[in-house]
Structure formats: C-alpha cells, structure tokens
Amino acid sequence: MAADRFFAEVVSLACHDLRTPLATVHGFARTIERLEPEDERAGRYVGLIVEGSGQMAALLERLGLVARIERGTYEPPRRTVDSLELASAAAALVRAGGVSVSGNGGPAEVDPDPTERSVADFFTCALRHGDADPLRCEVRGPELEIGPVTDVVGRILLGEDLRDFGAAAARIHLEATGGSVRVDGDSLLVELPT
C-alpha cells in the first residue's frame, strides 16, 4: 500500500475511533446541561463542554472527509441546489464575523452539507486571517466571489500557506467534486460544480 494511502487509512480509522468517546462526552454534557445547574459557573462550564465537543465532532467529520478523498473512496451524493441559497446557509454557520451575501444564484450539483461547510470554512478563514468584516460574497450562477482578501490571506485560503485546516479541507473537498478555487485580485473565486 502506498504511503499516502496508508496514512489516509490511518487517519480515517482514528477519526472513526475518536467519534465514539466524543459522542459519549457530548451526550452526557447535553444531559447535564438539561439538569438544573447548582450554580451559574457550573452551567457555563457545561455549556463550554457541549460547544467544544460539538466543534471537535465537526473537525473529525472534516478530517474523515479529507481522508476518504485521499483514499479515493469519497463518492459524493450529488443534488441540485441553488448557489445563492447555499452561500446564504454557509454564511449563517459563520461565528467569526459577518458575511454579506448577494447576487443571483444558479444550479450547482453538489453534496450539499459538506459543500455548505466548505464555503463556511472559506468565509471563516477569510474573516479570521483578514481584516474585512463584514466579508462580501457575490454570487453569479455557480461562482462565488469572496472578498476582499489580501495576498497573504489568499495563500492561506488556497492552502499554500497551511495555517487554516478548514480552508485546506474546503479546497480539497471542492476540487474533489469538480469545483475549483483560485484567487483573482482581491477575491477568492469558488466555482461550484454544475
């Protein structure tokens, strides 16, 4: 077995094995959250555990997706979605700042949930590493123009400067489904598959 494929298999197995204990932590934290906390601080701590375990589950899901892509076993269940609706739903997932979505949507053939997450990861990366808030996303059919982004942020978004797992995973995912990602001037252009 080739080294890259072996590594992808190991990562996939680790993601699978980590999901069970993480689900236990998350489930019991949610149960405790529903109980009446003894004090405000305890309630806040439980809330942080619930939020953190949810974030870890999402990261494991993304890492598992990248591993499936690298192993060649990702077969996305495609569905036709409207690109403007997808970009708006992705913007709603962002907690790092604001995203202003506008334009005219069009049909795109995507695996909806992972694609929505990929677009949200691009938004989050651009906000986290850049200085635009709100970030703008202009939708033109299957193309999303995200900006403004500087040269430094563009390299991070493209995974050329590996400082953001979400953006790197998003690029891997979108390119594996037939989409494309590139920087043009001060914008990141995401072409969704059609």
Secondary structure, 3 states (H helix, E strand, C coil): CCHHHHHHHHHHHHHHHHHHHHHHHHHHHHHHHHCCCCCHHHHHHHHHHHHHHHHHHHHHHHHHHHHHHHHCCCCCCCEEEEHHHHHHHHHHHCCCCCEEEEEEECEEEECHHHHHHHHHHHHHHHHHHCCCCCEEEEEEECEEEEECCCHHHHHHHCCCCCCCHHHHHHHHHHHHCCCEEEEECCEEEEECCC
